[in-house]
Amino acid sequence: MTYFKTVGPRPPKAYSNHYIMAERVKWSASDFEQVLETIHSFHRAGSITALFELGFPALTELIPNDLMVVSHFSATGEALSQFAHPEFPFTPDEIDFYQRHALEFPGHAFIRDNPQTKVFTLSDCLPLEAWKQHPIYLNCRSRSKLLYSLIAFQGEGGKVERAISLDRKDRDFTSRDRLMLTHLYRHIFLSLSRLIKKPNQRPWREPVLKDWLATELGVTNREAEVLSLLRLGLNNSELADRMRLSTGTVRKHLENIYRKLGVIGRLQAVRRVDELIQRR
């Protein structure tokens, strides 16, 4: 294939199984090339920002979606980090309702009853008309009209350690979409875990690093803490819970950060932090 000559070296183990897989499922050459290119985009990402610039857009091109959310969970089910592409379209009230009723999401019951099925659609869990009447859809998603979901998870015994959800408004996901994600989700989780744990990207809660960030960017220590949690993908409600602040105070901190950094939105703010870390 000419693909590897154009994009450079690849991790051999990450790709060998895909040659076997392509032969087994008889994918077209075009689909196979796209899957490999998407995998390569995630493996070559050197920062969280690069995931947003390389990996997530490549996955969206392969499996079109209106929203992509990647989450890591603790043993008790608490969301430790969440990354959304593009940014979350939900209001604080919608997020608050979901957090209070998260276990009622139909996917949880499906995972509990089908722990070996690692990739599924929301339509596998319940009929579309039933989903339209579900409290979570009515209170969280009806405004954004995100009717359809394709979900992949890692975990054992009905517990979820990592999950990725692709959502869209206009049509359900196909068997091709499901097959694509089946062969991609492990690479996505691996890349995200690798980047979060990189030695030169220590947790912001370290006082020395927090002081360094405040000095470099001209922000307060509290704003530096907000930046650190932004980089973990937390939304405003989660920031407020983690920092024991109101969502209004969090929004004020974000406004100050954007003004001081001369950026528009959290993705640009995270990109600025990543650039500083890479030069550190």
LUMVOLO-604496 format. One record per residue: x, y, z of N, C-alpha, C in turn. Coordinates in steps of 0.1 Angstrom, whole numbers, padded with zeros to 4 digits, always signed. Layout:
# residues N
XYZXYZXYZ
...
***
This chain:
# residues 280
+0008-0012+0000+0000+0000+0000+0009+0013+0000
+0004+0023-0006+0011+0035-0007+0009+0044+0006
-0002+0040+0014-0005+0048+0025+0006+0050+0035
+0013+0039+0038+0024+0040+0048+0036+0049+0043
+0037+0049+0030+0048+0058+0025+0045+0073+0026
+0032+0076+0027+0028+0090+0027+0027+0095+0041
+0023+0087+0051+0021+0092+0065+0033+0088+0074
+0042+0080+0070+0053+0077+0079+0052+0064+0086
+0060+0062+0097+0061+0050+0104+0048+0047+0112
+0046+0035+0116+0034+0031+0124+0038+0021+0134
+0030+0021+0145+0033+0010+0155+0029-0003+0149
+0038-0013+0147+0035-0025+0140+0023-0033+0147
+0024-0034+0160+0014-0042+0167+0000-0036+0166
-0001-0023+0165-0014-0016+0164-0020-0018+0150
-0013-0023+0140-0018-0024+0127-0020-0038+0122
-0012-0047+0127-0011-0061+0122-0025-0067+0122
-0032-0066+0133-0045-0072+0134-0055-0067+0123
-0053-0055+0119-0062-0048+0110-0061-0054+0096
-0049-0059+0092-0047-0066+0079-0056-0078+0079
-0055-0086+0091-0063-0098+0092-0078-0095+0092
-0081-0084+0099-0095-0080+0100-0101-0076+0087
-0093-0068+0079-0098-0064+0066-0101-0076+0057
-0092-0086+0058-0094-0097+0049-0107-0105+0053
-0109-0105+0067-0120-0113+0072-0134-0107+0068
-0135-0093+0070-0148-0087+0068-0149-0082+0053
-0138-0083+0045-0139-0079+0031-0142-0064+0029
-0135-0056+0037-0137-0041+0035-0132-0037+0022
-0138-0026+0017-0132-0020+0005-0118-0014+0008
-0110-0012-0002-0097-0006+0000-0098+0008+0006
-0109+0015+0002-0111+0029+0007-0114+0029+0022
-0123+0020+0026-0126+0019+0040-0114+0015+0048
-0107+0006+0043-0095+0001+0051-0085+0012+0052
-0082+0019+0042-0073+0030+0042-0078+0041+0053
-0091+0044+0053-0096+0054+0062-0094+0049+0076
-0097+0037+0079-0095+0031+0093-0081+0033+0097
-0072+0029+0089-0057+0030+0092-0053+0044+0094
-0058+0053+0086-0054+0067+0087-0060+0073+0100
-0072+0069+0104-0078+0073+0117-0070+0068+0129
-0066+0055+0128-0058+0050+0139-0045+0057+0140
-0039+0060+0129-0026+0067+0129-0027+0081+0135
-0039+0087+0132-0041+0101+0137-0041+0101+0152
-0047+0091+0158-0047+0090+0173-0034+0086+0178
-0026+0077+0172-0014+0073+0177-0003+0083+0176
-0004+0092+0166+0007+0102+0164+0004+0115+0172
-0008+0116+0178-0011+0128+0186-0002+0129+0198
+0005+0141+0199+0014+0143+0210+0009+0150+0221
-0004+0155+0221-0010+0162+0231-0025+0161+0230
-0032+0166+0241-0046+0166+0241-0051+0175+0229
-0044+0186+0227-0048+0195+0216-0047+0188+0203
-0037+0180+0201-0035+0173+0188-0046+0163+0186
-0052+0157+0197-0063+0148+0195-0075+0156+0189
-0077+0168+0194-0088+0176+0189-0085+0180+0174
-0072+0182+0171-0069+0187+0157-0067+0176+0147
-0063+0164+0152-0060+0153+0143-0070+0141+0145
-0071+0135+0157-0078+0123+0159-0093+0125+0158
-0099+0134+0165-0113+0135+0165-0119+0139+0152
-0113+0149+0144-0118+0152+0131-0117+0140+0121
-0106+0132+0123-0105+0120+0114-0116+0110+0117
-0119+0109+0130-0130+0099+0133-0143+0104+0128
-0145+0118+0129-0158+0123+0124-0159+0122+0109
-0148+0123+0102-0148+0121+0088-0152+0106+0084
-0147+0097+0092-0149+0083+0090-0164+0079+0094
-0168+0084+0106-0182+0081+0111-0188+0095+0114
-0195+0100+0104-0201+0114+0106-0209+0115+0119
-0207+0125+0127-0215+0127+0139-0216+0142+0142
-0226+0145+0150-0228+0159+0155-0221+0162+0168
-0218+0151+0176-0212+0153+0189-0205+0140+0192
-0192+0141+0198-0184+0130+0202-0180+0133+0216
-0182+0123+0225-0178+0125+0239-0171+0112+0243
-0158+0114+0249-0150+0104+0254-0149+0106+0269
-0152+0095+0277-0152+0096+0291-0144+0086+0298
-0138+0089+0309-0131+0080+0318-0139+0080+0331
-0141+0068+0337-0149+0067+0350-0141+0061+0361
-0144+0064+0373-0138+0058+0385-0146+0045+0388
-0141+0038+0398-0147+0025+0401-0161+0027+0406
-0164+0039+0411-0177+0042+0417-0187+0048+0406
-0182+0049+0394-0190+0055+0383-0189+0070+0381
-0180+0076+0389-0178+0091+0388-0170+0094+0375
-0174+0104+0367-0167+0108+0355-0154+0115+0359
-0143+0109+0357-0130+0115+0360-0126+0125+0350
-0129+0123+0337-0126+0133+0327-0135+0130+0315
-0138+0141+0308-0146+0140+0296-0141+0149+0286
-0140+0144+0273-0136+0153+0262-0147+0153+0252
-0151+0164+0247-0162+0166+0238-0157+0173+0225
-0162+0168+0213-0158+0174+0201-0171+0175+0192
-0176+0187+0188-0171+0200+0193-0175+0201+0208
-0176+0214+0213-0179+0216+0227-0193+0211+0230
-0195+0208+0243-0209+0203+0248-0219+0214+0244
-0230+0209+0238-0241+0218+0234-0252+0220+0245
-0249+0214+0257-0259+0213+0267-0259+0225+0276
-0270+0229+0282-0270+0240+0291-0267+0235+0305
-0264+0243+0315-0261+0239+0328-0272+0231+0334
-0285+0235+0332-0296+0228+0337-0297+0214+0331
-0294+0212+0318-0295+0199+0311-0284+0190+0317
-0272+0196+0319-0261+0188+0325-0264+0184+0339
-0270+0193+0347-0274+0189+0361-0284+0178+0361
-0294+0179+0352-0304+0168+0352-0298+0155+0348
-0289+0155+0338-0283+0142+0334-0275+0136+0346
-0267+0145+0353-0259+0140+0363-0267+0133+0375
-0279+0139+0377-0287+0134+0388-0295+0121+0383
-0296+0119+0370-0304+0108+0365-0295+0099+0355
-0282+0100+0356-0273+0093+0347-0276+0078+0346
-0278+0072+0358-0280+0057+0358-0293+0053+0351
-0302+0062+0348-0314+0059+0341-0312+0059+0326
-0301+0063+0321-0298+0063+0307-0299+0049+0302
-0306+0046+0291-0309+0033+0286-0296+0024+0284
-0285+0031+0281-0273+0024+0278-0268+0016+0290
-0270+0021+0302-0265+0014+0314-0272+0001+0316
-0285+0000+0314-0292-0013+0315-0287-0022+0304
-0285-0017+0292-0280-0026+0281-0266-0032+0285
-0257-0023+0290-0244-0028+0293-0245-0039+0305
-0253-0036+0314-0255-0046+0325-0260-0059+0320
-0269-0059+0310-0275-0071+0305-0267-0078+0294
-0258-0070+0288-0250-0075+0276-0236-0071+0278
-0229-0075+0288-0215-0070+0291-0205-0074+0281
-0208-0084+0272-0198-0088+0262-0200-0080+0249
-0211-0072+0248-0214-0064+0236-0207-0050+0238
-0196-0048+0233-0188-0036+0236-0192-0024+0228
-0199-0026+0216-0203-0015+0208-0218-0017+0204
-0226-0007+0207-0240-0008+0204-0246+0006+0201
-0258+0006+0196-0265+0018+0193-0276+0020+0203
-0281+0032+0204-0292+0035+0213-0304+0028+0209
-0306+0025+0196-0318+0018+0191-0317+0003+0195
-0305-0002+0199-0304-0015+0205-0311-0016+0218
-0311-0004+0225-0316-0004+0239-0331-0002+0240
-0337+0006+0231-0351+0009+0231-0356+0015+0218
-0368+0014+0214-0373+0020+0202-0372+0035+0202
-0371+0041+0190-0370+0055+0189-0381+0063+0195
-0393+0058+0193-0405+0066+0199-0404+0065+0215
-0399+0054+0220-0398+0053+0235-0387+0062+0240
-0376+0064+0232-0365+0073+0236-0370+0087+0235
-0378+0091+0226-0383+0104+0225-0392+0108+0237
-0397+0098+0244-0405+0101+0256-0397+0099+0269
-0385+0095+0267-0376+0092+0279-0373+0105+0286
-0373+0105+0300-0370+0118+0307-0356+0124+0303
-0346+0115+0301-0333+0121+0298-0333+0128+0284
-0340+0122+0275-0341+0129+0262-0349+0142+0263
-0361+0141+0270-0369+0153+0271-0363+0164+0279
-0355+0161+0289-0349+0172+0297-0334+0175+0294
-0328+0167+0285-0314+0169+0282-0311+0171+0267
-0318+0164+0259-0314+0163+0245-0324+0168+0235
-0336+0170+0239-0347+0174+0230-0343+0188+0223
-0337+0197+0231-0333+0210+0225-0323+0209+0214
-0313+0200+0217-0302+0198+0207-0306+0188+0197
-0317+0181+0199-0322+0171+0189-0312+0159+0186
-0305+0155+0196-0295+0144+0194-0303+0131+0197
-0308+0125+0187-0317+0114+0188-0310+0101+0188
-0298+0100+0180-0292+0087+0178-0278+0087+0184
-0274+0075+0189-0261+0074+0195-0255+0060+0192
-0242+0061+0190-0234+0049+0188-0223+0049+0199
-0223+0038+0207-0216+0038+0220-0206+0026+0220
-0194+0029+0225-0184+0018+0227-0179+0020+0242
-0176+0009+0248-0171+0010+0262-0161-0001+0265
-0153+0002+0275-0144-0008+0281-0147-0010+0296
-0147-0022+0300-0150-0025+0314-0155-0040+0315
-0155-0044+0327-0159-0058+0330-0170-0059+0341
-0178-0069+0340-0189-0071+0350-0199-0061+0350
-0202-0055+0339-0213-0045+0338-0208-0031+0342
-0195-0029+0346-0190-0016+0350-0183-0010+0338
-0184+0003+0337-0178+0010+0326-0166+0018+0331
-0154+0015+0325-0142+0023+0328-0140+0034+0318
-0142+0032+0306-0141+0042+0295-0152+0040+0285
-0156+0051+0280-0167+0051+0270-0166+0062+0260
-0170+0059+0248-0171+0069+0237-0185+0069+0231
-0191+0080+0230-0204+0081+0224-0204+0091+0212
-0209+0086+0201-0210+0094+0189-0225+0097+0187
-0229+0109+0186-0243+0113+0186-0246+0121+0173
-0258+0119+0168-0262+0127+0156-0277+0129+0156
-0282+0138+0148-0296+0143+0148-0304+0136+0138
-0299+0134+0126-0308+0132+0114-0310+0117+0111
-0301+0108+0115-0302+0094+0110-0295+0085+0120
-0299+0073+0120-0293+0063+0129-0280+0058+0123
-0272+0052+0132-0259+0047+0128-0261+0033+0121
-0252+0030+0111-0254+0018+0103-0245+0007+0108
-0246-0005+0102-0238-0016+0106-0223-0013+0102
-0221-0005+0092-0207-0001+0088-0202+0008+0099
-0209+0018+0104-0205+0026+0114-0201+0018+0127
-0209+0009+0130-0206+0000+0142-0194-0008+0140
-0192-0013+0128-0179-0021+0125-0167-0012+0126
-0168+0000+0121-0157+0009+0121-0153+0012+0136
-0163+0016+0144-0160+0019+0158-0155+0007+0166
-0159-0005+0162-0155-0017+0169-0140-0019+0168
-0134-0015+0156-0120-0016+0154-0112-0004+0157
-0119+0007+0163-0112+0019+0166-0112+0023+0180
-0122+0018+0188-0124+0024+0201-0112+0021+0211
-0106+0009+0209-0094+0006+0218-0083+0016+0216
-0080+0020+0203-0070+0029+0200-0073+0043+0206
-0085+0047+0205-0089+0060+0211-0087+0060+0226
-0091+0050+0233-0089+0049+0247-0074+0049+0251
-0067+0041+0243-0052+0040+0246-0045+0053+0244
-0048+0060+0233-0042+0073+0231-0045+0083+0241
-0058+0084+0246-0062+0093+0256-0055+0090+0269
-0055+0078+0273-0048+0074+0285-0033+0077+0285
-0027+0075+0274-0012+0078+0272-0010+0093+0274
-0018+0101+0268-0016+0115+0268-0018+0121+0282
-0029+0116+0289-0032+0121+0302-0021+0118+0312
-0014+0106+0310-0004+0102+0319+0010+0105+0315
+0012+0114+0304+0026+0117+0300+0034+0123+0311
+0046+0119+0313+0054+0124+0324+0056+0139+0324
+0057+0145+0312+0059+0159+0312+0046+0167+0312
+0035+0161+0315+0023+0167+0317+0017+0164+0330
+0024+0168+0341+0020+0165+0354+0007+0172+0358
+0000+0166+0368-0013+0172+0372-0012+0186+0376
-0021+0195+0373-0020+0209+0376-0021+0211+0391
-0026+0201+0398-0028+0204+0413-0015+0205+0420
-0004+0202+0413+0010+0204+0419+0012+0218+0421
+0015+0223+0433+0016+0238+0436+0027+0244+0427
+0038+0237+0425+0049+0243+0417+0045+0246+0402
+0038+0236+0396+0033+0238+0383+0022+0248+0382
+0014+0248+0392+0003+0258+0392+0008+0272+0393
+0019+0274+0401+0025+0287+0402+0032+0291+0389
+0038+0281+0382+0044+0283+0369+0034+0287+0359
+0023+0281+0359+0012+0284+0349+0007+0298+0352
+0005+0301+0364+0000+0315+0367+0009+0326+0363
+0022+0323+0365+0033+0333+0361+0034+0334+0346
+0034+0323+0339+0035+0323+0325+0024+0329+0318
+0012+0327+0323+0000+0332+0316-0006+0345+0322
-0001+0349+0333-0007+0360+0340-0021+0359+0345
-0024+0346+0350-0037+0343+0356-0035+0341+0371
-0046+0341+0378-0046+0339+0392-0044+0324+0395
-0041+0320+0407-0040+0306+0410-0053+0299+0408
-0064+0305+0411-0077+0299+0409-0080+0297+0395
-0076+0307+0386-0078+0306+0372-0069+0295+0366
-0057+0293+0372-0048+0282+0368-0054+0269+0371
-0061+0268+0382-0068+0255+0386-0079+0252+0376
-0086+0263+0372-0097+0261+0362-0091+0256+0349
-0080+0262+0345-0073+0257+0332-0069+0243+0333
-0064+0239+0345-0060+0225+0346-0071+0215+0344
-0083+0219+0350-0095+0210+0349-0101+0211+0335
-0100+0222+0328-0104+0224+0314-0097+0214+0306
-0084+0212+0309-0076+0203+0300-0079+0189+0302
-0086+0186+0313-0091+0172+0315-0105+0170+0309
-0110+0180+0303-0122+0179+0295-0135+0181+0304
-0133+0187+0316-0145+0189+0324-0154+0200+0319
-0167+0199+0320-0176+0209+0317-0178+0219+0328
-0186+0229+0326-0188+0239+0337-0194+0234+0350
-0204+0225+0348-0210+0219+0360-0200+0210+0368
-0192+0203+0361-0182+0194+0367-0171+0203+0373
-0167+0214+0367-0157+0223+0373-0163+0228+0386
-0175+0232+0386-0181+0238+0398-0181+0228+0409
-0185+0215+0406-0185+0205+0417-0171+0202+0422
-0161+0201+0413-0147+0198+0417-0141+0209+0425
-0144+0222+0421-0138+0233+0428-0147+0239+0439
-0159+0233+0441-0168+0237+0452-0172+0252+0449
-0175+0255+0437-0180+0268+0433-0193+0268+0426
-0200+0279+0425-0212+0279+0417-0208+0280+0402
-0218+0276+0394-0215+0276+0379-0213+0290+0374
-0220+0300+0381-0218+0314+0377-0204+0318+0380
-0198+0314+0391-0184+0318+0394-0175+0311+0384
-0177+0299+0380-0169+0292+0370-0169+0300+0357
-0182+0304+0353-0183+0311+0340-0175+0324+0341
-0175+0331+0353-0167+0343+0354-0152+0341+0353
-0148+0330+0359-0133+0326+0358-0130+0324+0344
-0138+0317+0336-0136+0314+0322-0135+0327+0314
-0144+0336+0317-0144+0349+0309-0131+0356+0312
-0126+0356+0324-0113+0362+0327-0102+0356+0320
-0102+0342+0320-0091+0335+0314-0091+0338+0299
-0103+0337+0292-0103+0340+0278-0098+0354+0275
-0102+0364+0283-0097+0377+0281-0082+0379+0283
-0077+0373+0293-0062+0374+0296-0054+0367+0285
-0059+0356+0280-0052+0348+0270-0054+0352+0256
-0065+0361+0254-0068+0366+0241-0073+0354+0232
-0082+0346+0238-0087+0334+0230-0102+0334+0231
-0108+0326+0222-0122+0325+0221-0126+0310+0224
-0130+0307+0236-0135+0294+0239-0124+0285+0246
-0129+0274+0252-0120+0266+0260-0110+0258+0252
-0114+0254+0239-0104+0247+0231-0092+0255+0228
-0093+0268+0225-0082+0277+0223-0074+0279+0235
-0081+0279+0247-0073+0281+0260-0065+0269+0262
-0071+0257+0260-0063+0244+0262-0051+0243+0253
-0054+0248+0240-0043+0247+0231-0031+0256+0235
-0034+0268+0241-0024+0277+0246-0016+0271+0257
-0023+0264+0266-0016+0257+0277-0007+0246+0271
-0012+0238+0262-0004+0227+0256+0009+0232+0249
+0007+0244+0242+0019+0249+0236+0030+0253+0246
+0025+0259+0257+0035+0263+0268+0042+0250+0274
+0034+0240+0276+0040+0228+0282+0050+0221+0272
+0047+0221+0259+0056+0216+0250+0069+0223+0249
+0069+0236+0252+0082+0244+0252+0089+0244+0265
+0082+0238+0275+0087+0239+0289+0101+0231+0290
***
